C-alpha cells in the first residue's frame, strides 16, 4: 500500500461507516442507489431466517411480483429501518471490540513490531494518529500518540512551506563498550521501511493486487523495490559539549513509523496500545512508562489518605505508596534520563519473593566520571530493552493480513521491554565506591510480555538500559515518611492528625501576643481582623495553616509574620552579640520556603522595602547555572540545564546569594569572577581543578556572605501531607 494514500483511505472508510438503512420511494427525486457501487437501485438481502428485516424484504418482493406477501406502511418500514440501523451499529461496535480484545490478549503474551501510517498530523493538536494497514479489522480506528508521551526537547512546530511538524529530542546516550559507538551515528538516517517507485512499477503492482496475484506482487516488490531511492528520515548530531544526542525528525501525513504494540488496561479491558516507537535504528522511545509510570515502576495505591492515623506504621502504609507514585511520576516528567547502550546484565538464578527477575550490572568509575553520570545509582528507575528479537512463528503476525498473503509489511521482530528499580549498594563498599567499579543491583517490576525470552537470560547479552533518577525532593519525602518514627513529637503529632503536645516549643514575648493589630510600622498594608488573627496564631502556636482563595492576602500575611518573628528574634538574642547588630552565625534565623520561584520572588520584592530585615534570596543550583554555568565533573563539561521556571529575578540581584558571593566584601569574590572568565572562554576542567577552585566541597565560599542575614528565602518542594 502507498503510505501517502493512508489518509485518503481512512477518510473513505469513515464515509462508508456513516451509511444507514432506509426506505426508498418511486420517483426520480428519491432513488435507492448505492454511492460506493455507483448503481441507481440497490437493496441488501440475506437469508430470511437471520434477521426480521430480511423477512420484511422478502415479503415486499413477493408483493411486488404479485405472489402475495404482507403489506407494510411507510411508517412501519421507516421504524424497522431505523431500529435495524441502530442494532447493526451496535453489532459492528461489539465485533470491533471483540477483535481488539483478541489481539490484545495475543500482544500481552507476545508484543510485536508493526508498521503504522501517519494519517492525522495537525499543528496545535495534542497528538498524531497511526493507522496499521496489516490490522484493519482488529485495529480499525487510528491509534492516537500524544506528543507529551514523546518527551520532546521543544514543542512541535510547523514546517515552513509544507504540511507537517518538526520533532526534536535531546538525550544523553552513551555506549558502555568503547569499541562500539552509541547509536544512531551522526548524520542522515534513511527510511528503512519505504522506498520510492516509478509510475510504471506502481501500475503493475496495482494490477497484480486487483487480480489478487499476491506471490507475483511480492516477488516484484522484492526484485525492484530494493534498488529504489530512499528518503532521509532523521537528522542526528552531537551537541557541542558531546553529551547530548540531538535527533530531529519531520512528521507528516503518510509517513511510516515502526511501532511496537503491546497491551494495556483501559476501563478494565485489555486493549492494544503503542509500547515503543523506534524513531531511528538504535534510538527508541518507550511510550509505556511515560504514559503509565505507576504501572511500570511500582504498582497500585490501594488506600486513600485519612485525617487521622493510629500509629506511625499505619501512616507509612498509606503514604509510602503515594510517595513512590509521586517519585516515579516526577522522575519521568523531569526528562533527565541517561541511556546506556551495549550494557551486560547478569541475572540471578533466584528471584525476588514476588517472583520478579533480579540481577546486576557493572559500571566502571572512569566511565561514570568521563560521562558525568553523577546520579545516585541506588535510587533510579530502569527501562531495560533488548531489540531485534525474532517473532515466534505462532505470533499474531502469522494470522491473515488485510493486504493479502505474502504481502505482510510488518518487520517480524520485537523488543523485550522491562521496567524495574535499582537497589542500594553493599554497605561495606560505600566508603570506596568513588574509585571502585560500581555494582548496581536491580529487580524487575513490570514486563511487557508474560514470559522471559531465552535470549534475555543468555550470558553475554547486551541490553539498552535507560536510567531515570529519582528527584531530590522525592527522595527526601520518602525518607521523611520512613523516618517518621524517629521524628520529634511535634512532627509525629501533626502527621498522625493528633493533638499537638504541650508545652509549646517556642515562647513568644507576651507583649507581642497582646497586640490588637499587627500592622508593620510605616508599612503600606493594613491588615483586616482575619489577617490579624492569622498573624497572632502563627506567633502563638508551633504550627499554623493559613488558607484562602487567590487575592485574599496570604502573601501579605506572610510578610507580616516574618516581620514580627524578626522582632521576636531580636529580643531573644543572647548578650554578647555583635555590637553593630549583625546576626552571628548560628543565631536566630527565619527560613521562608515557597513552592515556586515566582512565589518566593514576589515576597522578596516586598522585603526589599524593609532592608532592616536583611533578606537573602537563595536560588537552586539550576537557576544559578542559568546565569553562571558551572561544569559537572568530567573532562567534557556538561552544563546544568536551565530551571523550569526561568531565570532568577534580576531586580533581586542585591540580595541574591550567587551575586553576593561575587561582590565585596566576600574575600573569594575575585577568585570566583576569574573562574567565570575562564569558563566562558571554553576552558576544560578536571575534578582536581574544581576541588582546587573550591567548587567541590567549598561550602565556606557561600557561608561567608550568608552571615549576618537573619532571613533566608529559597525554593522548596513541599509534601502534600
Buried (B, 14 or more C-beta within 10 A) or exposed (E): BBBBEBBEBBEEEEEEEEEEBEBEEEEEEEEBEEEEEEEEEBEEEEEBEEBEBBBBBBBBEEBEEEEEBEEBEEEEBEEBBBEBBEEBEEEEEEEBEEBBBBBBEBBBBBBBBBBBBBBBBBEEBEBBBBBBBBBBBBBBEBBBBEBEBBBBBEEBEBBEEEEBBBBBBBBBBBBBEEEEBBBBEEEEBBBBBBBEBEEEBEEBBEEBBEEEBBEBBBEBBEEBBEEEEEEEBBBBEBEEEBBBBBBBBBBBBBBBBBBBBBBBEEEEEBBBBBBBBBBBBBBBBBBBBBBBBBBBBBBEBEEEEEEEBEEBEBBBEBBBBBBBBBBBBBBBBBBBBBBBBBBEBEBEEEEEEEEBBBBBBBBEBEBBBBBBBEBEBBBBBBBBBBBEBEBBEEBBBEBEBBBBEBBBBBBBBBBBBBBBBBBEBEEEEEEEBEEEBBBBBBBBBBBBBEEBBEEBEEEEBBBBBBBBBBBEBBBBBBEBBBEBEEBEEBBBBBBBEEEEEEEEEEEBEEEBEEEEEBBBEEBEEEBEEEBBBBBBBBBEEBEEEBEEEEEBBBEBBBBBBBBBBBBBBBEEBEEEEEEEEBBEEEBBBBEBEBEEBEBBBBBBBBBBEBEEBBBBBBBBEBBBBBBBBBBBBBBBBBBBEBBEBEEBBEEBBEBBBBBBBBEEEBEBBEBBEEBBEEBEEEEEBEBEBBBEBBBEEBEEBBEBBBBBBBBBBBBBBEBEB
